[in-house]
Every structure is written in structure tokens, then in C-alpha cells.
Amino acid sequence: MSAGDSRPIGVFDSGVGGLTVVRALMERLPLESIIYFGDTARVPYGVKSVATIRQFTAQIVDYLLRQEVKLLIVACNTMAAVAARVIATRAHGLPTLDVIEAGSRAAVAVGKGGRIGVIGTPTTINSNAYARRIAELDPSARLYSQACPLFVPLVEEGWLDHPVTRLTAQEYLRPVLAEDIGSLVLGCTHYPLLKPLLRELVGGNVQLIDSALTTAELAALRLSDAGLAADGSEPATYRYVVTDVPLRFQTIGERFLGRSLGEIERVDW
């Protein structure tokens, strides 16, 4: 389709974290409508088998395709790491992108042959998805990864600058910073909320790669290249679809989004 395509962008995640990507998209692409899908009934994905994650991912992609989205954005590092082939197959040629691709491109762009740190959930780090993609983009890059399993619950608790969070971050970052890295990829969509604290801890010589911001930039490029950008002739709309509405979802979700969620839709499989 040509420019002026008012169909929505579909963004999906295993839970609430992908709302940081939605927030970045709203700021970078204010004319675009967005449907966000969070599989809140079955989060976390990180403790589930690869086969189960792929099955759940296929269900979500099929749902968003029925909503006639024009671009699919995988805001979940775990899904992007282990279900990329499933997503590509189900999308049937629809443009797709994910946080791992966006983060890897941005990290490599910082400096050829650079020393790159990546922090993420254990599942994402153990998948080696960032290592593989960064090596493809720049074989001379050196990658140093660190799993940070406590960051997600700390962020969801709202402890963004709590002494416990600060001490935890110092412990996680110590081995990565010891490698004299030039950039640090925030390989989980929860982590942008920790950016002020992490920036303070890593110092001015390390560039933070925000997975939400880099994904929004890549989305803008893909829409422009494919002639799919909205032209503002219709107002942008935002839908939030979940598989369960936990008691604290509204509070946590609005913290991630930076604004009111409004109506939340619930879907039953």
C-alpha cells in the first residue's frame, strides 16, 4: 500500500514490559495507531520450554494479523530469541522487526569492532541471540553478556532508584564494566525504566542502547521504506489487549507507558 496507510502497528510481549516500546513509538511516530498485546495470563515466558513459547507466540501473531496490522513488532526479547522463525512463517510476508535486531544494529553502529555489553533476562542471555546477531553484523565486535534476573521484579515493584536496586545493579554490572565496554545494550523492555540509575553507574564513557528507542527508530525506517507510514488524515488510536488483568496491571502498565492506559481489552483463547 502507498503512503497514508492508517492500519495499526501490532506490538506484542509476554506481559507489560513492551509498553516501553509503545511509549517510544508514540513519541517517535505520533501519527501511527498501535495495538498492544500482552500475554499477562501466561507471563513469565522465561521459565517455559521453547516449544511452549513458540506455540504462544504463534497464537499472538495470528490474533494481530486478524486485526489487520501493517507491521509486527516483537517487544519481547524471549520471543524474539527463540521464536523468530515461527513469527516470520506466520506473518506471510508482513514486515516484522524485533528488539534484538534493533538493539544489535544500534550497538554495532556505535563503533566498528567495539566492545559491547548486553544485559538481559537469563533466557535471553542463554539463547545467545544478541551474540549471534551482533557477530553477523560485525564479526570483529567483542560481546560481554550478563543475566540480570532480579531487575524485572524490582522494576515492577517500582524500586527504580531503591538502595536494593542500586546494590543489585552494581553487582550485575561489575564484570561487564571490567571489560572496558563502549556500549551497553539494555536487552529487556523493563530495563529502560532503570536507565537513569544505570547511566549513573556505567559513567559517561559507556553508551546505553535503549531497546525501546532503537526499536521505534527501526520501525520508522521500515514504515518509510515500505511506504506504509500514516499521513495523519485519521487520528491515531491505541488499543491494549491482554489475556488477564492482574490487580496491579493498571498501575505497572501506566508506569511503563508514562500515561493513562484507558480501556484495557481482555481476550480469551
Backbone as CSV, one residue per row, in Angstrom:
resi,resn,N_x,N_y,N_z,CA_x,CA_y,CA_z,C_x,C_y,C_z
1,MET,0.842,-1.201,0.000,0.000,0.000,0.000,0.880,1.256,0.000
2,SER,0.304,2.350,-0.399,1.071,3.590,-0.506,1.062,4.355,0.802
3,ALA,1.771,5.480,0.810,1.810,6.333,1.990,0.396,6.759,2.338
4,GLY,0.134,6.925,3.616,-1.207,7.233,4.070,-1.923,6.002,4.569
5,ASP,-1.160,4.948,4.861,-1.726,3.690,5.360,-2.069,3.864,6.842
6,SER,-3.352,3.844,7.152,-3.797,4.100,8.522,-3.962,2.843,9.352
7,ARG,-3.615,1.688,8.801,-3.694,0.460,9.597,-2.747,0.547,10.797
8,PRO,-3.070,-0.154,11.883,-2.240,-0.036,13.088,-0.962,-0.859,13.020
9,ILE,-0.020,-0.480,13.876,1.169,-1.287,14.152,0.800,-2.260,15.265
10,GLY,1.178,-3.510,15.120,0.946,-4.504,16.166,2.208,-4.731,16.977
11,VAL,2.123,-4.524,18.278,3.263,-4.710,19.186,2.884,-5.779,20.194
12,PHE,3.766,-6.762,20.420,3.394,-7.792,21.384,4.544,-8.202,22.286
13,ASP,4.147,-8.651,23.480,5.098,-9.005,24.528,4.442,-10.069,25.402
14,SER,5.265,-10.712,26.224,4.735,-11.722,27.140,3.968,-11.097,28.298
15,GLY,4.166,-9.799,28.530,3.492,-9.157,29.648,3.386,-7.665,29.457
16,VAL,3.883,-6.922,30.435,3.704,-5.475,30.462,4.919,-4.708,29.932
17,GLY,6.093,-5.351,29.888,7.328,-4.643,29.568,7.333,-3.967,28.213
18,GLY,6.662,-4.547,27.243,6.654,-3.983,25.899,5.995,-2.622,25.797
19,LEU,5.334,-2.195,26.870,4.745,-0.856,26.850,5.820,0.225,26.778
20,THR,7.059,-0.082,27.149,8.132,0.894,26.953,8.386,1.108,25.465
21,VAL,8.201,0.064,24.666,8.328,0.187,23.216,7.165,1.012,22.664
22,VAL,5.958,0.754,23.168,4.791,1.535,22.734,5.004,3.013,23.045
23,ARG,5.523,3.303,24.224,5.787,4.692,24.619,6.755,5.354,23.639
24,ALA,7.831,4.640,23.284,8.800,5.186,22.334,8.180,5.375,20.951
25,LEU,7.311,4.451,20.543,6.633,4.571,19.253,5.704,5.780,19.226
26,MET,4.977,5.995,20.333,4.080,7.153,20.408,4.844,8.458,20.229
27,GLU,6.040,8.521,20.821,6.837,9.743,20.744,7.503,9.912,19.382
28,ARG,7.974,8.789,18.820,8.688,8.857,17.527,7.726,8.913,16.345
29,LEU,6.571,8.238,16.462,5.621,8.122,15.352,4.214,8.498,15.836
30,PRO,3.984,9.772,16.145,2.707,10.173,16.746,1.491,10.013,15.840
31,LEU,1.690,9.830,14.553,0.565,9.674,13.635,0.092,8.225,13.532
32,GLU,0.874,7.298,14.092,0.582,5.876,13.914,-0.338,5.323,15.005
33,SER,-1.302,4.524,14.588,-2.151,3.783,15.520,-1.417,2.517,15.955
34,ILE,-1.700,2.056,17.164,-0.979,0.919,17.736,-1.955,-0.015,18.443
35,ILE,-1.764,-1.315,18.255,-2.430,-2.335,19.069,-1.341,-3.043,19.864
36,TYR,-1.470,-3.027,21.166,-0.507,-3.712,22.031,-1.144,-4.972,22.593
37,PHE,-0.426,-6.092,22.486,-0.905,-7.361,23.047,0.087,-7.846,24.098
38,GLY,-0.393,-8.000,25.329,0.418,-8.536,26.414,-0.191,-9.829,26.935
39,ASP,0.574,-10.900,26.913,0.058,-12.207,27.335,0.173,-12.348,28.860
40,THR,-0.557,-11.510,29.566,-0.417,-11.389,31.015,-0.876,-12.622,31.794
41,ALA,-1.697,-13.464,31.179,-2.155,-14.668,31.874,-1.068,-15.735,31.925
42,ARG,-0.106,-15.654,30.990,0.883,-16.737,30.886,2.321,-16.264,31.106
43,VAL,2.471,-14.991,31.505,3.791,-14.470,31.852,4.224,-15.098,33.187
44,PRO,5.507,-15.393,33.428,6.652,-15.100,32.557,6.911,-16.223,31.554
45,TYR,7.442,-15.848,30.401,7.804,-16.820,29.379,9.162,-17.463,29.654
46,GLY,10.008,-16.767,30.399,11.388,-17.201,30.561,11.556,-18.565,31.212
47,VAL,10.549,-19.014,31.970,10.656,-20.313,32.639,9.998,-21.422,31.837
48,LYS,9.468,-21.109,30.655,8.747,-22.096,29.853,9.660,-22.700,28.779
49,SER,9.230,-23.837,28.244,10.026,-24.511,27.218,9.971,-23.721,25.916
50,VAL,10.946,-23.969,25.061,10.990,-23.306,23.757,9.740,-23.648,22.950
51,ALA,9.311,-24.908,22.987,8.122,-25.325,22.226,6.883,-24.564,22.682
52,THR,6.751,-24.381,23.986,5.592,-23.660,24.525,5.635,-22.198,24.135
53,ILE,6.804,-21.579,24.229,6.943,-20.167,23.842,6.580,-19.996,22.367
54,ARG,7.013,-20.904,21.535,6.703,-20.813,20.105,5.210,-20.973,19.852
55,GLN,4.568,-21.851,20.598,3.119,-22.043,20.450,2.364,-20.775,20.850
56,PHE,2.723,-20.203,21.978,2.071,-18.980,22.444,2.300,-17.837,21.452
57,THR,3.524,-17.735,20.947,3.866,-16.669,20.001,3.024,-16.774,18.738
58,ALA,2.856,-17.990,18.240,2.044,-18.206,17.035,0.604,-17.743,17.255
59,GLN,0.056,-18.022,18.429,-1.310,-17.585,18.737,-1.431,-16.066,18.709
60,ILE,-0.439,-15.391,19.289,-0.484,-13.929,19.358,-0.338,-13.313,17.966
61,VAL,0.585,-13.832,17.170,0.767,-13.327,15.807,-0.516,-13.488,15.004
62,ASP,-1.154,-14.658,15.108,-2.403,-14.895,14.378,-3.485,-13.913,14.808
63,TYR,-3.549,-13.633,16.102,-4.542,-12.670,16.599,-4.306,-11.286,15.987
64,LEU,-3.059,-10.826,16.011,-2.757,-9.493,15.483,-2.977,-9.408,13.971
65,LEU,-2.708,-10.490,13.278,-2.977,-10.498,11.831,-4.466,-10.329,11.557
66,ARG,-5.300,-10.899,12.424,-6.754,-10.728,12.268,-7.187,-9.286,12.526
67,GLN,-6.354,-8.527,13.228,-6.637,-7.103,13.469,-6.142,-6.222,12.323
68,GLU,-5.618,-6.858,11.281,-5.155,-6.172,10.068,-4.064,-5.137,10.352
69,VAL,-3.055,-5.572,11.105,-1.915,-4.692,11.353,-1.033,-4.627,10.097
70,LYS,-0.248,-3.564,9.989,0.611,-3.395,8.815,2.077,-3.690,9.117
71,LEU,2.419,-3.772,10.417,3.782,-4.044,10.858,3.703,-4.761,12.188
72,LEU,4.512,-5.815,12.348,4.579,-6.555,13.607,5.879,-6.211,14.320
73,ILE,5.775,-5.848,15.593,6.956,-5.559,16.397,6.984,-6.509,17.589
74,VAL,8.036,-7.316,17.659,8.215,-8.248,18.766,8.936,-7.498,19.878
75,ALA,8.191,-7.117,20.922,8.768,-6.327,22.010,9.308,-7.199,23.128
76,CYS,9.226,-8.508,22.963,9.693,-9.455,23.981,11.003,-10.079,23.520
77,ASN,12.057,-9.846,24.273,13.354,-10.423,23.922,13.310,-11.946,23.904
78,THR,12.560,-12.548,24.824,12.486,-14.013,24.883,11.845,-14.567,23.620
79,MET,10.730,-13.982,23.189,10.070,-14.439,21.962,10.963,-14.208,20.752
80,ALA,11.592,-13.051,20.702,12.480,-12.755,19.585,13.646,-13.728,19.527
81,ALA,14.112,-14.157,20.707,15.278,-15.037,20.765,14.980,-16.453,20.313
82,VAL,13.793,-16.963,20.633,13.541,-18.384,20.378,12.423,-18.660,19.371
83,ALA,11.671,-17.620,18.955,10.525,-17.876,18.080,10.560,-17.056,16.793
84,ALA,11.728,-16.574,16.409,11.824,-15.709,15.223,11.321,-16.418,13.962
85,ARG,11.666,-17.688,13.812,11.246,-18.418,12.613,9.731,-18.597,12.569
86,VAL,9.141,-18.868,13.734,7.685,-19.016,13.821,7.000,-17.710,13.412
87,ILE,7.526,-16.597,13.923,6.942,-15.293,13.618,7.015,-15.002,12.124
88,ALA,8.165,-15.235,11.529,8.347,-14.972,10.098,7.409,-15.835,9.258
89,THR,7.244,-17.100,9.648,6.384,-18.012,8.895,4.918,-17.585,8.982
90,ARG,4.459,-17.244,10.186,3.056,-16.886,10.378,2.736,-15.527,9.747
91,ALA,3.737,-14.649,9.653,3.488,-13.290,9.156,3.203,-13.243,7.665
92,HIS,3.581,-14.277,6.921,3.291,-14.370,5.482,3.736,-13.120,4.721
93,GLY,4.951,-12.667,5.008,5.497,-11.541,4.259,5.214,-10.173,4.842
94,LEU,4.394,-10.096,5.882,4.154,-8.812,6.539,5.450,-8.332,7.189
95,PRO,5.772,-7.051,7.081,7.009,-6.558,7.707,7.024,-6.827,9.212
96,THR,8.154,-7.327,9.699,8.314,-7.592,11.131,9.675,-7.062,11.587
97,LEU,9.763,-6.715,12.851,11.046,-6.383,13.454,10.964,-6.706,14.931
98,ASP,12.134,-6.780,15.566,12.140,-7.132,16.983,13.222,-6.356,17.723
99,VAL,13.130,-6.404,19.041,14.032,-5.623,19.890,15.480,-6.095,19.789
100,ILE,15.697,-7.376,19.514,17.068,-7.879,19.400,17.734,-7.328,18.142
101,GLU,17.006,-7.334,17.036,17.546,-6.766,15.797,17.854,-5.282,15.973
102,ALA,16.919,-4.551,16.559,17.100,-3.112,16.728,18.268,-2.808,17.665
103,GLY,18.331,-3.514,18.772,19.410,-3.281,19.734,20.769,-3.652,19.177
104,SER,20.827,-4.742,18.443,22.092,-5.189,17.862,22.598,-4.193,16.830
105,ARG,21.711,-3.711,15.972,22.102,-2.726,14.959,22.642,-1.455,15.617
106,ALA,21.948,-1.003,16.656,22.361,0.234,17.315,23.707,0.069,18.008
107,ALA,23.930,-1.094,18.618,25.199,-1.330,19.315,26.364,-1.355,18.340
108,VAL,26.175,-2.004,17.214,27.242,-2.080,16.213,27.524,-0.699,15.614
109,ALA,26.469,0.106,15.490,26.632,1.437,14.900,27.466,2.362,15.784
110,VAL,27.545,2.060,17.063,28.318,2.898,17.981,29.793,2.906,17.603
111,GLY,30.296,1.748,17.193,31.701,1.705,16.804,32.097,0.358,16.250
112,LYS,32.701,0.336,15.091,33.138,-0.899,14.449,34.189,-1.592,15.319
113,GLY,34.022,-2.892,15.501,34.982,-3.641,16.292,34.947,-3.291,17.765
114,GLY,33.814,-2.764,18.215,33.714,-2.306,19.590,33.537,-3.428,20.597
115,ARG,33.679,-3.055,21.850,33.446,-3.962,22.972,32.056,-3.641,23.515
116,ILE,31.145,-4.601,23.371,29.724,-4.382,23.635,29.268,-5.231,24.815
117,GLY,28.581,-4.608,25.747,27.966,-5.331,26.847,26.481,-5.511,26.580
118,VAL,25.933,-6.634,27.016,24.491,-6.889,26.896,23.988,-7.401,28.233
119,ILE,22.939,-6.782,28.759,22.280,-7.298,29.958,20.856,-7.687,29.587
120,GLY,20.363,-8.765,30.198,19.026,-9.243,29.877,18.592,-10.308,30.862
121,THR,17.436,-10.892,30.605,16.961,-11.998,31.436,17.819,-13.229,31.156
122,PRO,17.830,-14.208,32.061,18.617,-15.422,31.817,18.265,-16.117,30.501
123,THR,16.974,-16.173,30.162,16.577,-16.838,28.916,17.156,-16.134,27.705
124,THR,17.076,-14.816,27.683,17.610,-14.056,26.558,19.120,-14.215,26.449
125,ILE,19.812,-14.089,27.568,21.274,-14.204,27.549,21.698,-15.617,27.153
126,ASN,21.048,-16.629,27.713,21.418,-18.018,27.419,21.112,-18.418,25.984
127,SER,20.188,-17.713,25.337,19.861,-18.023,23.941,20.980,-17.616,22.987
128,ASN,21.858,-16.717,23.430,22.943,-16.178,22.597,22.434,-15.437,21.358
129,ALA,21.166,-14.994,21.393,20.587,-14.331,20.227,21.312,-13.019,19.908
130,TYR,21.638,-12.235,20.928,22.379,-10.994,20.681,23.783,-11.303,20.159
131,ALA,24.414,-12.295,20.746,25.772,-12.650,20.315,25.791,-13.040,18.844
132,ARG,24.820,-13.852,18.427,24.774,-14.299,17.029,24.526,-13.124,16.090
133,ARG,23.548,-12.276,16.429,23.192,-11.189,15.520,24.298,-10.143,15.444
134,ILE,24.892,-9.817,16.570,25.982,-8.832,16.556,27.182,-9.367,15.779
135,ALA,27.458,-10.672,15.915,28.564,-11.280,15.162,28.302,-11.238,13.662
136,GLU,27.027,-11.396,13.270,26.678,-11.302,11.847,26.879,-9.883,11.326
137,LEU,26.508,-8.909,12.137,26.608,-7.509,11.719,28.046,-6.999,11.756
138,ASP,28.820,-7.495,12.731,30.207,-7.046,12.885,31.035,-8.172,13.514
139,PRO,31.650,-9.016,12.678,32.425,-10.145,13.206,33.579,-9.728,14.113
140,SER,34.016,-8.475,14.035,35.142,-8.035,14.854,34.709,-7.527,16.233
141,ALA,33.403,-7.430,16.474,32.912,-6.940,17.763,33.170,-7.973,18.856
142,ARG,33.390,-7.498,20.064,33.557,-8.357,21.235,32.362,-8.150,22.154
143,LEU,31.698,-9.255,22.511,30.464,-9.162,23.288,30.657,-9.748,24.678
144,TYR,30.113,-9.039,25.674,30.172,-9.493,27.065,28.763,-9.420,27.642
145,SER,28.223,-10.582,27.993,26.821,-10.668,28.403,26.688,-10.921,29.901
146,GLN,25.584,-10.430,30.461,25.314,-10.630,31.883,23.806,-10.774,32.095
147,ALA,23.397,-11.906,32.664,21.992,-12.090,33.030,21.696,-11.319,34.314
148,CYS,20.517,-10.682,34.342,20.132,-9.848,35.486,18.716,-10.244,35.938
149,PRO,18.561,-11.425,36.522,17.215,-11.943,36.818,16.413,-11.110,37.808
150,LEU,17.063,-10.317,38.647,16.324,-9.557,39.667,15.790,-8.220,39.159
151,PHE,16.236,-7.772,37.993,15.817,-6.454,37.519,14.314,-6.368,37.240
152,VAL,13.744,-7.408,36.630,12.320,-7.356,36.275,11.429,-7.197,37.507
153,PRO,11.568,-8.055,38.542,10.721,-7.839,39.727,10.979,-6.512,40.428
154,LEU,12.208,-6.032,40.422,12.499,-4.746,41.050,11.813,-3.597,40.305
155,VAL,11.825,-3.660,38.973,11.162,-2.630,38.179,9.653,-2.677,38.395
156,GLU,9.089,-3.870,38.390,7.642,-3.986,38.567,7.214,-3.579,39.975
157,GLU,8.121,-3.654,40.917,7.837,-3.200,42.283,7.922,-1.673,42.370
158,GLY,8.499,-1.052,41.328,8.649,0.395,41.328,9.907,0.880,42.026
159,TRP,10.812,-0.038,42.316,12.055,0.312,43.028,13.120,0.734,42.017
160,LEU,12.898,1.855,41.354,13.770,2.265,40.262,15.074,2.892,40.744
161,ASP,15.050,3.471,41.937,16.277,4.047,42.500,16.371,3.682,43.984
162,HIS,15.972,2.484,44.278,15.989,1.973,45.659,17.405,1.486,45.982
163,PRO,17.833,1.583,47.237,19.164,1.072,47.591,19.376,-0.387,47.202
164,VAL,18.337,-1.198,47.308,18.458,-2.610,46.918,18.737,-2.724,45.416
165,THR,18.029,-1.924,44.619,18.225,-1.944,43.167,19.624,-1.453,42.806
166,ARG,20.076,-0.424,43.475,21.403,0.123,43.219,22.495,-0.912,43.512
167,LEU,22.396,-1.585,44.657,23.380,-2.607,45.015,23.341,-3.783,44.043
168,THR,22.126,-4.174,43.656,21.964,-5.274,42.702,22.594,-4.919,41.358
169,ALA,22.328,-3.698,40.892,22.889,-3.257,39.611,24.411,-3.196,39.660
170,GLN,24.951,-2.743,40.761,26.405,-2.689,40.899,27.021,-4.075,40.779
171,GLU,26.383,-5.064,41.388,26.883,-6.438,41.316,26.798,-6.985,39.896
172,TYR,25.662,-6.765,39.237,25.481,-7.266,37.876,26.452,-6.601,36.889
173,LEU,26.658,-5.307,37.053,27.448,-4.559,36.074,28.956,-4.721,36.253
174,ARG,29.382,-5.104,37.447,30.817,-5.146,37.736,31.609,-5.967,36.706
175,PRO,31.239,-7.220,36.409,32.051,-7.989,35.451,31.991,-7.446,34.031
176,VAL,30.877,-6.839,33.649,30.752,-6.295,32.291,31.593,-5.023,32.151
177,LEU,31.509,-4.151,33.138,32.279,-2.909,33.085,33.777,-3.160,33.178
178,ALA,34.163,-4.271,33.788,35.576,-4.620,33.886,36.188,-4.901,32.516
179,GLU,35.343,-5.145,31.509,35.820,-5.438,30.154,36.010,-4.183,29.305
180,ASP,35.863,-3.009,29.913,36.090,-1.740,29.215,35.190,-1.606,27.986
181,ILE,33.885,-1.864,28.188,32.928,-1.797,27.084,32.683,-0.342,26.673
182,GLY,32.282,-0.183,25.406,31.949,1.147,24.906,30.450,1.382,24.851
183,SER,29.665,0.299,24.840,28.214,0.427,24.817,27.602,-0.714,25.622
184,LEU,26.401,-0.466,26.147,25.688,-1.463,26.936,24.264,-1.556,26.421
185,VAL,23.897,-2.729,25.895,22.553,-2.951,25.369,21.626,-3.349,26.513
186,LEU,20.535,-2.608,26.668,19.517,-2.943,27.660,18.586,-3.968,27.018
187,GLY,18.940,-5.246,27.185,18.284,-6.320,26.456,17.020,-6.854,27.097
188,CYS,16.221,-5.974,27.650,14.921,-6.333,28.212,14.092,-5.059,28.235
189,THR,12.819,-5.162,27.883,11.998,-3.959,27.780,11.643,-3.361,29.138
190,HIS,11.942,-4.050,30.223,11.788,-3.436,31.546,12.928,-2.458,31.849
191,TYR,14.081,-2.706,31.280,15.295,-2.012,31.703,15.336,-0.511,31.392
192,PRO,14.628,-0.015,30.341,14.657,1.435,30.134,14.214,2.244,31.355
193,LEU,13.379,1.668,32.209,12.965,2.392,33.406,14.115,2.552,34.396
194,LEU,15.142,1.724,34.249,16.320,1.817,35.114,17.422,2.681,34.499
195,LYS,17.143,3.285,33.373,18.192,3.986,32.631,18.887,5.084,33.440
196,PRO,18.151,5.927,34.185,18.866,6.951,34.972,19.869,6.350,35.962
197,LEU,19.474,5.270,36.631,20.377,4.613,37.580,21.551,3.968,36.848
198,LEU,21.266,3.257,35.758,22.330,2.573,35.024,23.311,3.576,34.416
199,ARG,22.794,4.698,33.925,23.672,5.706,33.340,24.645,6.238,34.397
200,GLU,24.139,6.431,35.594,24.986,6.907,36.682,26.075,5.894,37.017
201,LEU,25.715,4.603,36.992,26.652,3.560,37.391,27.698,3.262,36.322
202,VAL,27.327,3.363,35.045,28.281,2.998,33.983,29.219,4.147,33.638
203,GLY,28.809,5.389,33.949,29.669,6.525,33.653,29.474,7.062,32.247
204,GLY,30.164,8.143,31.954,29.963,8.844,30.694,30.637,8.219,29.488
205,ASN,31.518,7.239,29.689,32.237,6.641,28.562,31.511,5.447,27.944
206,VAL,30.399,5.035,28.547,29.632,3.899,28.034,28.288,4.395,27.514
207,GLN,27.983,4.081,26.269,26.709,4.500,25.677,25.651,3.442,25.955
208,LEU,24.517,3.859,26.523,23.416,2.935,26.782,22.561,2.786,25.526
209,ILE,22.294,1.540,25.149,21.445,1.243,23.990,20.076,0.846,24.510
210,ASP,19.125,1.758,24.400,17.762,1.566,24.902,16.960,0.774,23.872
211,SER,16.542,-0.442,24.225,15.841,-1.310,23.276,14.538,-0.690,22.779
212,ALA,13.864,0.102,23.620,12.608,0.728,23.204,12.855,1.803,22.151
213,LEU,13.828,2.678,22.411,14.113,3.765,21.475,14.651,3.252,20.143
214,THR,15.532,2.258,20.205,16.105,1.736,18.955,15.043,1.021,18.122
215,THR,14.099,0.363,18.783,13.022,-0.308,18.061,12.110,0.707,17.378
216,ALA,11.815,1.806,18.060,10.979,2.852,17.452,11.669,3.465,16.239
217,GLU,12.978,3.668,16.325,13.722,4.222,15.192,13.703,3.266,14.001
218,LEU,13.895,1.971,14.280,13.877,0.990,13.199,12.489,0.879,12.592
219,ALA,11.444,0.987,13.426,10.067,0.942,12.920,9.808,2.116,11.968
220,ALA,10.282,3.299,12.333,10.101,4.468,11.474,10.763,4.251,10.120
221,LEU,11.952,3.661,10.140,12.681,3.387,8.901,11.943,2.361,8.046
222,ARG,11.472,1.279,8.665,10.768,0.228,7.912,9.479,0.758,7.291
223,LEU,8.707,1.539,8.046,7.458,2.079,7.517,7.727,3.009,6.341
224,SER,8.754,3.839,6.473,9.091,4.768,5.394,9.542,4.017,4.150
225,ASP,10.422,3.046,4.331,10.952,2.287,3.192,9.862,1.514,2.469
226,ALA,8.870,1.014,3.241,7.808,0.196,2.651,6.615,1.029,2.187
227,GLY,6.660,2.347,2.386,5.539,3.197,2.001,4.292,2.938,2.824
228,LEU,4.479,2.593,4.092,3.355,2.230,4.953,3.044,3.274,6.026
229,ALA,3.719,4.400,6.017,3.532,5.388,7.073,2.158,6.044,6.981
230,ALA,1.584,6.331,8.149,0.329,7.080,8.198,0.605,8.544,7.874
231,ASP,-0.396,9.231,7.300,-0.193,10.631,6.925,-0.946,11.605,7.825
232,GLY,-1.607,11.099,8.854,-2.313,11.972,9.779,-3.714,12.321,9.344
233,SER,-4.178,11.751,8.245,-5.543,12.047,7.793,-6.585,11.443,8.723
234,GLU,-6.183,10.431,9.493,-7.050,9.844,10.503,-6.325,9.909,11.849
235,PRO,-7.046,10.193,12.936,-6.378,10.298,14.238,-5.811,8.963,14.691
236,ALA,-4.655,9.014,15.348,-4.038,7.792,15.871,-4.876,7.234,17.014
237,THR,-5.005,5.917,17.053,-5.741,5.250,18.126,-4.831,4.218,18.782
238,TYR,-5.117,3.925,20.045,-4.296,2.975,20.798,-5.196,1.961,21.493
239,ARG,-4.897,0.688,21.277,-5.637,-0.394,21.936,-4.663,-1.229,22.753
240,TYR,-5.133,-1.682,23.910,-4.318,-2.513,24.801,-5.096,-3.797,25.070
241,VAL,-4.539,-4.901,24.599,-5.216,-6.194,24.700,-4.374,-7.121,25.563
242,VAL,-4.975,-7.758,26.533,-4.272,-8.678,27.430,-5.075,-9.962,27.577
243,THR,-4.430,-10.978,28.110,-5.111,-12.250,28.341,-5.592,-12.380,29.781
244,ASP,-5.189,-11.448,30.638,-5.666,-11.371,32.013,-5.393,-9.959,32.507
245,VAL,-6.180,-9.496,33.449,-5.959,-8.162,34.010,-5.624,-8.316,35.490
246,PRO,-4.351,-8.561,35.801,-3.958,-8.697,37.200,-4.244,-7.423,37.971
247,LEU,-4.325,-7.547,39.280,-4.701,-6.429,40.143,-3.821,-5.213,39.916
248,ARG,-2.513,-5.423,39.755,-1.573,-4.313,39.662,-1.235,-3.925,38.224
249,PHE,-1.906,-4.540,37.249,-1.537,-4.297,35.854,-1.691,-2.829,35.467
250,GLN,-2.799,-2.201,35.876,-3.046,-0.815,35.510,-1.927,0.083,36.035
251,THR,-1.562,-0.112,37.298,-0.527,0.725,37.912,0.820,0.523,37.234
252,ILE,1.211,-0.744,37.074,2.502,-1.038,36.451,2.511,-0.576,34.993
253,GLY,1.423,-0.862,34.290,1.344,-0.507,32.874,1.464,0.984,32.636
254,GLU,0.799,1.781,33.482,0.865,3.230,33.303,2.244,3.775,33.653
255,ARG,2.948,3.108,34.572,4.325,3.496,34.884,5.219,3.262,33.664
256,PHE,5.010,2.133,32.991,5.810,1.820,31.806,5.463,2.739,30.635
257,LEU,4.169,3.015,30.472,3.707,3.790,29.320,3.916,5.288,29.516
258,GLY,3.926,5.735,30.768,4.084,7.154,31.039,2.822,7.953,30.845
259,ARG,1.699,7.271,30.734,0.399,7.936,30.575,-0.707,6.939,30.914
260,SER,-1.946,7.397,30.922,-3.068,6.521,31.249,-3.266,5.460,30.168
261,LEU,-3.589,4.252,30.597,-3.868,3.180,29.642,-5.274,3.285,29.053
262,GLY,-6.188,3.889,29.799,-7.569,3.920,29.331,-8.181,2.538,29.405
263,GLU,-9.018,2.210,28.444,-9.700,0.915,28.436,-8.730,-0.203,28.085
264,ILE,-8.824,-1.294,28.837,-7.998,-2.478,28.574,-8.914,-3.607,28.118
265,GLU,-8.610,-4.174,26.962,-9.420,-5.281,26.434,-8.824,-6.608,26.902
266,ARG,-9.699,-7.569,27.168,-9.244,-8.897,27.570,-9.735,-9.911,26.538
267,VAL,-8.840,-10.767,26.105,-9.191,-11.775,25.104,-9.050,-13.155,25.722
268,ASP,-9.977,-14.036,25.399,-9.921,-15.440,25.803,-9.594,-16.275,24.572
269,TRP,-8.661,-17.186,24.727,-8.304,-18.030,23.588,-9.405,-19.041,23.316
